[in-house]
């Protein structure tokens, strides 16, 4: 990661920041999962109010 942070070349083909590197990795995995589990179609978008967060409900 430190090496990526030191790249000053604007034409570099690699993400230059940690957040860009993580975003690229997540998007690549998401695309692979869409191909494998959803026949190449994009996963449906969820509205933020429908996203589950917090500890699981056990009742």
Secondary structure, DSSP 8 states (H G I E B T S, - for coil): -HHHHT---TT-SS-SSHHHHHHHHHHHHHHHHHHHHSTT-------GGG---SS----
